[in-house]
Amino acid sequence: MCQPYEQQIDQLDGIPGFGVTTAQDLIAEIGVDMSAFPTAGHLASWARTAPRVSESAGKRKGKNATGRGNPYIGGTLGEASISTGRTQTFLGAQYRRMCKRMPKMKAQGAIMRKQLVIAHALLSDPEARYEDLGPDYHERRKDTHRRARSHLRELERLGYKVTIQATDPATGELLPAS
């Protein structure tokens, strides 16, 4: 029954939180022809996982204001997003970062949308493969010089005078001052 869609199922199986069953459920609901959805935003809007305004001009916009969306996609992506939060992956780390500053349900909705966007990209390009960025992606991207200056200012505020000299990451030896 899933024979013609083996390649697409294998593609989606690589997304964190997805398994074969989740991939099959998603393909059963949205299909594999992404020409119906020109962009990932169109798919997210159709599935009702796109962010929406919860209040406008003082009028509250509830769940029924924009429709409920496909309950099967919602259930499938809901389970996948919860299990993603327990993984040591980029999406798992992002879920945990979002949970620190927003309700868990809102963070879950954001991860559901990200997973749907990734699925759209994979189904749009048969040659594409998902490569995880890693749970420490955001820490690696932070500007090290900015962080060093920030720490230096903090130490100066505490009354210390500090001199910074860079080291070679490979050997650990001090580099000449510039």
N, C-alpha and C positions, 0 to 999 in steps of 0.2 A: 504494500500500500504506500509506503514512503519511498519506494525505489527511485522514482524520477527526481526526488528532491534530496538525495543523499549528500550531494556536494553542498547545498545550501544549509542542510542540517549540520554538517561538519563545520561550516564557516561560523554559524551562530553558536555552536557548542563551545567555541573558544572564549566567548564573552563571559566575564566573571558573573557568577550566579546562574548562568544558563547551563542546562544539561540537554540531553537529547529530547526529553519530553517537553521541556520549555521551548526548545527550538521548533519541535513539531507543532505545538500549540500555536505559536506565533505565526508560523508559515500557514497553518490552517486558517487563521483569521485574516491575515493581510495578503497572503499569496507571495509569489516570488517575483512577479512583474512589478517593478517599482515605477514604471512609466505613469501609473495612476497617481503617484505622489511625486511631483516634480522636485520637491525638496524634503528634507527630513522634517522641517517645520510643518509642512502640509500633513505628513503622516502623524506627527505628534498632535496636531490640531484635530485631525479626524478621530484619533484614538482618545482624545480628551485628556492627554497628559501634558498639554501645553500650559504654561503658567497663565493665570488669569487674574484680573482685578477682582478683589473681594469686596470692594466698596467703591461706588461712583456717585458723586453728587449727594452723598449722605444716604443713598439707597444701597442696602446690602445685597450683594449678589451671592446667592447660595449655590449649593451643588447643582440644583435643578435649573439655574439660570442659563447655563450654557449646555445643558444636557449631561447625561451621565456617561456617555461613551460606551464602548463595547465592554460588557462586564467580563468577558472571557480574556480579553487582552489585559484588562485591569487586574484580574486575578493572577494571570500568568506573570505579568511584570511585577506585581506586588510581591509574590513569593520570591521571584528572582532578585528583587532589590533588597529584601530582608536578608537573604542568604549572602548577598554581596557584602553587606555590612560586616559579616563575620570573616571575610577573607583578608589576606594580606596582599591586596592588589591596589591599583590606583583608585578604582571606584570605591573599594572598601574604605580606604583612607579618606577619600573625599566625603563619603557618607558620615564617617565619624567626626570629621572636621565640621560638617554642616550641623550635626546634632548638638554641637557645643553652643551654637548661636541661634538655633531655630527648633521648633517642635519636631519630633521624630517623624511624624506623618508628612510634614512638609519636606523634610530631607528625603524621605522615601519617595515622594512624588518627583523630586528633582532627579534622583538616581533612575527612576523608572523612565523618565524622559531621555536621559543620557543613554540608557541601554537601548531605547527605541531608535535614537539617532544613530548609534553604532550599528544596529541591525539594518537600518536603511542603507547606510554606507556599504555594508558587506553584501547586501542583496543587490545593490545597484551595480557593483563591480564584482564579477565572478572570480577575478584573480586576487581580490583583496583578502587579507588575513588580519585578524586582530592581534596587535602586539601591545601588551600591557606596559604602561610607563613605570610601574613600580610604586609601592606605597610611600617612598621617600621622594617622589617627584617634586613636590612643592618645596621641600627643604633644599634639594639640590639646585633649584632655580633661583633661590633667594640670592640677592647681590651680596657677595661676601665682603666687598669693600664697604658697602653701606652698613652692614652689620658691625664691621670692625670699627668704623667711625662712631657708630652709636654706642658701642661698648666703651670706647675711648672717652667720649663725652661724659658718660655716666661715671667712669672712674675719676675724671677731673672734677666733677661735681662733688664727689666724695672726698676730694682733697688730695688725690694722688697725681703725680706727674709720671706719665708713661711714655716710653719710646717703643714704636712698633717697627719690627724688621721682618720682612717676609722670609719664608723658608721654602725650599724646593720640596714639593709634595712627594716626589719619588724617593729622595734620599734623606730628607729631613734636615739638610744642612742649610745654614743661613745664607741668604742671597745678598749680594752687595747692595748697599743703600742707594736709593735712586733719588 
